[in-house]
Amino acid sequence: MTEPAAGTSPTAHARSLRTRAVRAARTALVGAALAALAPMAGWSSATAQSPEDRAPQPTLPRVDLSAGIHVIRAEVAADPTTRARGLMFREKLGRNEGMLFVFERKETHCFWMRNTPLPLSIAFLEDDGTIVNIADMKPRSDDSHCPARPVRYALEMEQGWFAKRGVAAGARLGGLPR
């Protein structure tokens, strides 16, 4: 226990110690709650990552998609774990390669770029492959990028891939898995 500062009453000193203890306990409880909820939300701790946590996820199963005359080799992230990991820590993508995110339900699935060193473009897709909207995403950013309306699919490609090929909102991609 600390001694009261000169000129501080013992009552005020005890109140100050209680306040600090309550704040410390509250901080610890909030931290514990967030740590417990993180896996369910697909979050990871950026401060306590092991070397394995900083490695890109292994190559996922692929699907060939078509955008007009262009063929896209897309890895498929179709479960919560692979979707949460996405292209994090990936240093490069091959020519015409990307990642297709497949969700169970149409919702407003938003994306960020934490721990992703590559600049990417994301296309949000209707069930029939029609592009709803495309967003460019900055590397290592926590900015949210969301579809203009609920979707089940999103395709991440090297930034500018869609624009360079004249693929825009309203275009239709073929080959989506059902």
Backbone bond lengths (Angstrom), bond angles and torsions (degrees), N, CA, C in turn:
res aa  C-N    CA-C-N  psi(-1)  N-CA   C-N-CA  omega(-1)  CA-C   N-CA-C  phi
1 M - - - 1.441 - - 1.524 108.38 -
2 T 1.301 116.90 141.90 1.456 120.87 -178.88 1.514 109.98 -88.89
3 E 1.309 114.33 158.15 1.461 121.08 177.26 1.519 109.15 -83.41
4 P 1.338 118.04 145.40 1.458 119.80 176.89 1.526 110.23 -65.60
5 A 1.313 115.48 145.30 1.462 120.48 176.71 1.514 108.78 -66.75
6 A 1.326 115.99 153.54 1.468 120.53 179.71 1.519 109.14 -55.74
7 G 1.315 116.99 132.02 1.451 121.95 177.83 1.518 113.36 85.83
8 T 1.360 118.52 1.64 1.462 121.65 179.23 1.513 108.33 -101.99
9 S 1.332 116.48 132.54 1.461 119.71 179.64 1.512 109.58 -72.20
10 P 1.334 117.07 152.25 1.468 119.72 177.28 1.535 112.46 -57.90
11 T 1.318 118.01 -34.55 1.465 121.49 179.56 1.527 110.32 -66.31
12 A 1.328 117.25 -46.20 1.465 121.11 179.11 1.523 110.34 -63.53
13 H 1.330 116.20 -38.55 1.462 120.35 179.44 1.531 110.34 -64.67
14 A 1.330 117.21 -43.97 1.465 121.24 179.43 1.533 109.97 -63.87
15 R 1.326 118.00 -40.20 1.460 122.02 178.52 1.529 110.23 -62.71
16 S 1.336 116.81 -41.20 1.457 121.54 178.87 1.526 110.80 -63.32
17 L 1.342 117.02 -42.51 1.461 120.73 178.75 1.534 111.16 -64.53
18 R 1.337 116.95 -41.49 1.468 120.79 178.15 1.533 110.64 -62.66
19 T 1.326 116.20 -43.40 1.467 120.72 179.87 1.521 110.34 -60.05
20 R 1.333 116.79 -45.18 1.466 119.92 178.82 1.527 111.51 -64.13
21 A 1.334 116.75 -39.96 1.460 120.57 179.36 1.532 110.81 -65.02
22 V 1.331 116.27 -41.63 1.468 120.17 178.67 1.530 109.98 -63.77
23 R 1.328 117.31 -43.90 1.461 120.73 178.71 1.528 111.01 -61.36
24 A 1.320 117.36 -44.00 1.465 121.11 179.90 1.528 110.50 -63.52
25 A 1.331 117.00 -41.95 1.465 120.54 179.32 1.522 110.70 -65.79
26 R 1.331 117.03 -41.71 1.465 121.27 178.60 1.528 110.37 -62.01
27 T 1.320 116.57 -44.61 1.464 120.81 178.83 1.530 110.55 -61.32
28 A 1.330 116.66 -43.57 1.463 120.91 179.32 1.533 111.00 -63.52
29 L 1.339 117.28 -41.59 1.459 120.91 179.70 1.521 111.80 -65.75
30 V 1.318 117.03 -43.03 1.465 120.49 178.73 1.528 109.54 -63.58
31 G 1.320 116.91 -43.77 1.462 120.37 178.33 1.518 111.94 -61.37
32 A 1.333 116.84 -43.30 1.463 120.74 179.05 1.530 110.88 -64.97
33 A 1.330 116.75 -40.66 1.464 120.46 178.95 1.525 110.74 -63.71
34 L 1.326 117.03 -44.89 1.462 120.19 178.84 1.526 111.24 -63.56
35 A 1.314 116.79 -40.53 1.460 120.32 179.04 1.527 110.64 -64.07
36 A 1.331 116.97 -37.43 1.463 120.55 179.48 1.524 111.71 -71.32
37 L 1.315 117.31 -35.76 1.463 121.54 -178.45 1.522 113.04 -81.42
38 A 1.324 117.85 -23.05 1.468 121.93 -173.85 1.524 113.54 -53.20
39 P 1.336 120.08 -49.40 1.462 118.71 -178.88 1.529 112.94 -61.74
40 M 1.338 116.88 -36.42 1.464 119.75 179.94 1.519 111.12 -67.33
41 A 1.325 116.94 -32.51 1.463 120.80 -179.24 1.522 112.17 -88.40
42 G 1.321 117.11 -5.20 1.458 119.78 -178.88 1.516 113.01 81.45
43 W 1.338 117.03 15.82 1.457 120.73 179.72 1.516 108.90 -86.33
44 S 1.318 115.58 156.85 1.454 120.19 171.90 1.517 108.31 -130.00
45 S 1.306 116.34 157.55 1.453 120.77 179.68 1.514 109.83 -85.52
46 A 1.327 116.14 115.62 1.467 120.04 -179.60 1.512 111.44 -74.45
47 T 1.338 117.11 -16.89 1.457 119.13 -175.28 1.519 112.88 -92.37
48 A 1.317 118.30 -21.84 1.461 119.99 -175.28 1.527 110.27 -125.59
49 Q 1.304 116.85 53.37 1.451 120.42 -177.91 1.521 110.87 -94.44
50 S 1.323 115.01 135.53 1.455 119.86 173.60 1.529 107.55 -80.70
51 P 1.335 117.78 166.41 1.470 119.37 177.92 1.531 112.62 -55.64
52 E 1.350 117.77 -34.38 1.457 120.42 178.53 1.529 110.73 -65.27
53 D 1.346 117.17 -34.48 1.454 121.28 179.81 1.519 111.80 -68.62
54 R 1.325 117.40 -22.70 1.467 121.01 -178.80 1.524 112.27 -93.90
55 A 1.315 116.82 -1.02 1.462 120.68 179.41 1.527 109.03 -86.58
56 P 1.332 116.79 146.50 1.466 118.30 175.28 1.524 109.75 -63.11
57 Q 1.327 115.99 151.29 1.458 117.42 177.18 1.523 109.37 -68.67
58 P 1.317 116.84 152.31 1.464 119.26 179.21 1.532 109.84 -58.16
59 T 1.319 115.65 156.87 1.458 120.54 178.63 1.532 109.44 -57.14
60 L 1.319 115.38 132.11 1.461 121.88 -178.51 1.525 110.02 -91.57
61 P 1.338 117.59 166.29 1.470 119.61 173.89 1.530 109.51 -55.08
62 R 1.315 115.83 148.55 1.469 120.41 -175.27 1.523 111.20 -114.90
63 V 1.324 112.93 157.90 1.453 121.53 173.83 1.527 107.27 -135.25
64 D 1.329 116.53 145.28 1.462 120.63 174.95 1.521 108.57 -91.71
65 L 1.327 116.22 124.91 1.460 122.70 175.73 1.515 107.93 -112.12
66 S 1.324 116.73 157.99 1.466 119.63 176.87 1.519 109.31 -123.39
67 A 1.327 114.54 140.13 1.459 123.18 174.30 1.521 105.32 -129.71
68 G 1.345 116.07 88.83 1.454 119.48 -172.99 1.518 109.30 64.40
69 I 1.339 116.86 -123.35 1.468 120.89 -179.89 1.524 112.76 -85.10
70 H 1.331 117.36 -4.48 1.466 121.76 -175.31 1.529 111.11 -92.64
71 V 1.338 115.33 135.18 1.462 121.31 175.61 1.525 107.98 -104.72
72 I 1.326 115.56 131.18 1.467 122.91 -179.72 1.524 107.57 -112.32
73 R 1.336 115.97 128.19 1.472 121.82 172.88 1.520 106.33 -96.81
74 A 1.330 115.86 104.56 1.463 120.23 -174.73 1.525 111.42 -111.95
75 E 1.331 115.47 128.76 1.455 119.90 169.80 1.522 106.67 -71.51
76 V 1.332 116.76 144.74 1.461 120.75 -175.90 1.529 110.13 -107.48
77 A 1.327 115.41 116.67 1.472 122.50 174.77 1.521 106.53 -102.36
78 A 1.339 116.77 102.42 1.459 120.46 -170.98 1.521 114.38 -119.89
79 D 1.322 118.16 6.07 1.465 119.64 176.93 1.526 108.04 -131.18
80 P 1.331 117.83 164.15 1.469 120.18 -175.31 1.532 114.21 -55.49
81 T 1.310 117.88 -38.00 1.464 120.56 -177.88 1.526 111.64 -68.09
82 T 1.327 117.49 -48.68 1.462 119.84 -178.60 1.528 111.28 -70.81
83 R 1.335 117.07 -33.79 1.474 119.12 177.03 1.521 110.62 -66.85
84 A 1.335 117.95 -41.11 1.476 121.13 -179.62 1.520 110.79 -64.79
85 R 1.313 117.71 -36.07 1.471 122.40 -178.94 1.527 111.63 -78.53
86 G 1.325 116.92 -41.37 1.456 121.80 177.14 1.513 113.23 47.68
87 L 1.324 116.21 -132.08 1.468 121.97 -179.51 1.534 112.56 -98.58
88 M 1.334 116.97 19.69 1.469 119.82 178.20 1.522 110.27 -54.28
89 F 1.310 115.49 138.72 1.461 124.96 175.15 1.535 113.29 66.82
90 R 1.310 118.66 3.94 1.461 121.90 178.14 1.522 107.71 -77.18
91 E 1.309 117.14 127.26 1.471 122.48 -176.06 1.529 113.35 -86.83
92 K 1.346 117.24 -24.42 1.467 119.06 -179.12 1.519 109.51 -157.76
93 L 1.325 113.83 159.88 1.457 122.21 172.63 1.518 107.33 -121.26
94 G 1.317 116.71 146.32 1.457 120.03 176.15 1.530 110.01 -74.47
95 R 1.315 114.89 169.32 1.467 121.03 179.32 1.535 109.19 -59.54
96 N 1.314 116.58 128.91 1.466 123.54 179.42 1.525 113.60 60.33
97 E 1.338 116.49 27.58 1.463 120.79 176.38 1.514 109.97 -106.88
98 G 1.333 115.01 149.96 1.455 120.37 178.43 1.509 110.57 -159.50
99 M 1.333 115.63 -165.96 1.453 120.87 177.14 1.523 108.58 -132.89
100 L 1.340 114.88 127.61 1.451 122.50 177.70 1.525 108.32 -99.87
101 F 1.316 116.22 124.11 1.459 122.41 177.42 1.527 107.57 -99.10
102 V 1.326 115.90 124.83 1.457 121.65 -178.11 1.529 107.79 -117.52
103 F 1.323 115.79 125.98 1.463 122.14 -179.45 1.532 109.56 -113.21
104 E 1.324 115.70 156.70 1.462 121.00 -179.00 1.528 111.56 -70.67
105 R 1.346 116.20 -36.29 1.462 120.90 -174.83 1.512 111.21 -129.23
106 K 1.321 115.10 153.35 1.460 120.94 172.91 1.530 107.52 -71.36
107 E 1.316 115.34 122.09 1.457 121.98 177.12 1.519 107.76 -152.11
108 T 1.317 115.82 175.98 1.461 120.62 175.22 1.532 107.05 -88.16
109 H 1.318 115.65 81.48 1.465 122.50 -178.89 1.531 107.96 -82.69
110 C 1.339 116.53 113.10 1.466 121.21 -178.84 1.532 110.17 -99.06
111 F 1.319 115.52 153.94 1.466 121.90 -176.28 1.522 110.00 -127.50
112 W 1.336 115.64 151.59 1.456 122.87 173.49 1.519 107.66 -132.94
113 M 1.320 115.93 177.64 1.470 120.38 -173.99 1.533 113.29 -121.27
114 R 1.307 117.72 21.25 1.468 119.67 179.56 1.530 109.49 -54.88
115 N 1.307 115.58 133.40 1.473 123.34 177.95 1.532 113.76 63.14
116 T 1.315 117.17 18.65 1.466 120.92 178.42 1.527 108.15 -112.18
117 P 1.344 117.79 108.65 1.466 120.53 -175.07 1.533 114.69 -79.60
118 L 1.324 117.84 -10.32 1.467 121.44 -177.56 1.529 111.29 -91.39
119 P 1.320 118.84 135.55 1.467 119.51 169.91 1.531 107.93 -73.35
120 L 1.323 116.87 129.78 1.458 121.13 -175.67 1.521 111.67 -127.21
121 S 1.322 114.70 159.28 1.466 122.41 167.07 1.516 105.87 -115.16
122 I 1.333 116.06 142.77 1.460 120.59 179.44 1.514 109.08 -123.34
123 A 1.325 115.18 133.19 1.462 121.84 175.09 1.527 107.44 -110.26
124 F 1.315 116.29 127.39 1.459 122.05 175.93 1.521 107.28 -94.32
125 L 1.349 116.72 131.00 1.459 122.00 -168.10 1.522 113.62 -121.56
126 E 1.334 115.19 138.97 1.469 122.20 170.42 1.521 108.61 -70.00
127 D 1.326 117.28 168.45 1.461 121.21 178.86 1.528 112.59 -59.83
128 D 1.334 117.39 -29.14 1.468 120.38 179.99 1.526 112.84 -87.83
129 G 1.340 117.54 4.65 1.462 122.02 177.93 1.517 114.51 93.18
130 T 1.337 118.16 -2.16 1.465 120.94 178.99 1.527 109.91 -68.68
131 I 1.330 116.09 131.17 1.467 120.68 179.62 1.527 109.25 -75.99
132 V 1.323 115.84 122.86 1.466 122.87 178.09 1.524 109.59 -79.04
133 N 1.316 116.07 -52.80 1.465 122.29 176.74 1.519 109.43 -160.21
134 I 1.329 114.90 161.62 1.471 122.52 179.62 1.518 107.56 -126.47
135 A 1.326 116.59 139.42 1.471 121.58 177.66 1.522 109.30 -131.16
136 D 1.322 116.46 141.22 1.465 121.61 171.82 1.515 107.66 -90.27
137 M 1.345 116.21 138.73 1.461 121.38 -175.53 1.525 110.30 -123.41
138 K 1.337 115.25 131.68 1.463 121.54 178.64 1.520 110.38 -79.34
139 P 1.338 116.95 143.26 1.474 120.22 177.46 1.528 112.08 -59.72
140 R 1.334 114.60 147.92 1.468 123.72 173.14 1.535 113.19 52.14
141 S 1.309 116.79 38.15 1.465 121.79 -178.21 1.526 110.27 -112.60
142 D 1.320 116.29 145.41 1.455 121.59 174.88 1.528 111.59 -95.71
143 D 1.348 116.96 8.55 1.467 119.98 177.01 1.528 108.98 -63.26
144 S 1.337 116.48 139.13 1.463 121.21 178.45 1.521 110.70 -87.24
145 H 1.326 114.91 140.56 1.464 122.79 176.09 1.525 105.82 -126.53
146 C 1.335 116.05 118.29 1.463 121.39 -171.21 1.521 111.07 -124.55
147 P 1.332 115.84 155.13 1.461 118.97 175.94 1.528 110.46 -72.56
148 A 1.337 115.57 154.80 1.462 120.45 178.68 1.528 111.22 -69.59
149 R 1.334 116.99 -22.32 1.470 122.39 174.98 1.532 107.78 -150.46
150 P 1.310 118.43 164.64 1.472 120.52 -177.78 1.536 112.58 -56.72
151 V 1.342 114.80 138.11 1.465 122.41 180.00 1.526 109.91 -139.95
152 R 1.344 115.93 166.85 1.468 121.74 173.57 1.513 112.29 -108.87
153 Y 1.340 117.42 -13.29 1.457 121.13 -175.01 1.530 111.15 -128.54
154 A 1.341 114.79 146.91 1.465 121.84 171.57 1.530 106.79 -144.45
155 L 1.326 115.90 139.72 1.469 121.16 -178.66 1.516 109.32 -123.29
156 E 1.353 115.86 118.74 1.468 121.66 176.14 1.525 109.11 -97.19
157 M 1.334 114.52 131.81 1.465 122.28 178.15 1.528 108.00 -134.41
158 E 1.339 115.25 167.42 1.464 120.33 174.36 1.534 108.06 -52.52
159 Q 1.343 115.65 138.72 1.457 119.09 -176.76 1.530 111.17 -56.25
160 G 1.320 115.53 131.42 1.452 121.84 179.52 1.523 114.19 91.13
161 W 1.334 118.24 -6.19 1.457 120.81 -177.18 1.528 111.01 -56.73
162 F 1.319 117.86 -47.71 1.468 121.47 -177.60 1.529 110.52 -65.46
163 A 1.322 116.83 -47.84 1.475 121.46 -177.39 1.527 111.24 -61.89
164 K 1.338 117.52 -42.18 1.476 121.04 -178.92 1.520 112.25 -63.17
165 R 1.319 117.04 -23.77 1.461 120.72 -176.96 1.526 112.34 -107.08
166 G 1.325 116.24 6.42 1.468 120.23 178.77 1.517 113.43 69.75
167 V 1.323 117.02 23.69 1.463 121.62 179.03 1.531 106.75 -94.61
168 A 1.344 116.06 119.20 1.462 120.61 -173.50 1.534 110.06 -133.73
169 A 1.324 115.85 177.07 1.459 121.45 175.74 1.524 108.58 -53.28
170 G 1.337 115.64 136.51 1.453 121.42 -177.53 1.516 113.24 99.17
171 A 1.348 117.45 -23.77 1.472 120.94 176.26 1.530 108.07 -69.69
172 R 1.310 116.13 157.75 1.464 120.21 -178.27 1.524 110.11 -118.71
173 L 1.349 115.37 129.63 1.469 121.48 174.81 1.523 108.18 -95.55
174 G 1.316 116.76 143.53 1.457 121.35 178.09 1.516 110.94 -106.25
175 G 1.343 115.30 157.34 1.461 120.37 172.98 1.510 115.71 96.03
176 L 1.337 119.00 8.93 1.474 119.64 -179.60 1.532 110.16 -63.03
177 P 1.329 117.30 137.61 1.474 119.51 175.32 1.531 109.58 -70.17
178 R 1.279 117.34 149.03 1.477 121.56 179.88 1.482 111.88 -97.33
